[in-house]
């Protein structure tokens, strides 16, 4: 009976991972041609400027950047720790992500914050952990969150950063 249950469990997981793979393929970041390299460079420059405003000159010593998940896909659906984000970062910036540029912004912002000596938490997407979903800078009380319509509902958004308008 245990062997039969284990086979059933494995077959269900194969279907679940196939569905997750299909969902990932439909994400804006997976669709080629939505933005040009020049537009990505402009978004990266905007991220560097935003972090420069928030961090100032910094202390020059690179700081530690931790990688964590702030959301997950579980057997009970999508889980998002919005209360944690709001508590750590009272000033939350929401990034347009219809074209998939939020990852470019977040990765560059994290790199710049680290170079300026600012500790932070780079939160990765559960479907594709190579892509960023949020950057939290708790010492500054500032966070950046990729807008996806699911996570940003009910959060106290300080300002919307319109990345999609840059394409």
Buried (B, 14 or more C-beta within 10 A) or exposed (E): EEEEEEEEEEEEEEEEEEEBEEEBEEBBBBEEEBBEEEBBEBBBEBBBEBBBEBBEEBEEEBBEBEEEBBBEBEEEEEEBBBEBBBEBBEBBBBBBBBBBBBBBBBBBBBBBBBBBBBBBBBBBBBBBEEBBBBBBBBEBBBBBBBBBEEBBEEBEBEEEBEBBEBB
